[in-house]
Amino acid sequence: MDIENQLMIAVERMPAFPKSVQRVLELTRDPDVAPKAIVETIEKDPVMTARILRVINSAFYALPNKVAAVRHAVVLLGINTVKNLAIRIAAVGMIPLNNDAGLDADAYLLHSLGCAEVSRLIAQKLGDADPTEAYIGGLLHDIGKILFALYLPEPFRAALAKSAAEGTALHRAEQEWLGVDHTVAGTMLARKWQFPESLVLCIRDHHRAPPAQGLGRSLFVANQIIKVRAFGDSGNREIAALPDGFGGPLGNDYPSIAGSFPDLDRTLEQARGYAADRTRP
């Protein structure tokens, strides 16, 4: 069976992204959407509601009173925070605790959460991309690796081993052993889940020459910063050079850009807490 057919079968076998989260994404594309519509959508998914409320009532948010309803969470934290929580919970639920390919799922999750947070911060500071989309792009940019780990474990294990032994980029090792890389698989998944085209392209292009602004730039820079800081590991340790002037007003190298966010360490520790929490119901 050729790789195209294998990929199509694997994509069909991947769990569906929760319809409630897909609907939230659809609703929030409208800047005038009523918060009530988002709340009602989330509350129709009792598992999602329970997980969101557990996170919101955690020590991190340190709210003075317990929150018992999603609508109260929206009032206290805002639509975007609740939306990001819903997407993060859905994405984390797709990551297996174990896999036959040998991908370190915990390190993968930490890398993805770190990319999400840093990508959001960059988009927010530069103002040329939607911070929530930047967060989602960071969270899901490597989701194709999960598909490989679950449904094409043997060649993916070989690609991981080659990348680790030779220090080569994982996506090039994937092309050698699987015939495609994880951006192709991730793009197929994003289209199956009916994500906005901007996110589909972000996942597809995150190893290509990025645009000088917008969502692609935020993710590209965030991905490299997270690798420089060795925050988690998604199997690819190669750090791409920063094009001249690419960091804009944030700096001319990755340490300078990271240093432009005084709360970065706290933000990453928050992400570490999310990762540690994933095995709880």
Secondary structure as GFF3:
##gff-version 3
##sequence-region A 1 281
A	DSSP	alpha_helix	3	13	.	.	.	ID=ss1
A	DSSP	alpha_helix	19	27	.	.	.	ID=ss2
A	DSSP	alpha_helix	35	43	.	.	.	ID=ss3
A	DSSP	alpha_helix	46	56	.	.	.	ID=ss4
A	DSSP	alpha_helix	70	77	.	.	.	ID=ss5
A	DSSP	alpha_helix	79	92	.	.	.	ID=ss6
A	DSSP	alpha_helix	105	126	.	.	.	ID=ss7
A	DSSP	alpha_helix	131	140	.	.	.	ID=ss8
A	DSSP	alpha_helix	143	151	.	.	.	ID=ss9
A	DSSP	alpha_helix	153	166	.	.	.	ID=ss10
A	DSSP	alpha_helix	170	178	.	.	.	ID=ss11
A	DSSP	alpha_helix	182	192	.	.	.	ID=ss12
A	DSSP	alpha_helix	197	204	.	.	.	ID=ss13
A	DSSP	alpha_helix	215	228	.	.	.	ID=ss14
A	DSSP	three_ten_helix	248	250	.	.	.	ID=ss15
A	DSSP	alpha_helix	254	259	.	.	.	ID=ss16
A	DSSP	alpha_helix	264	276	.	.	.	ID=ss17
###
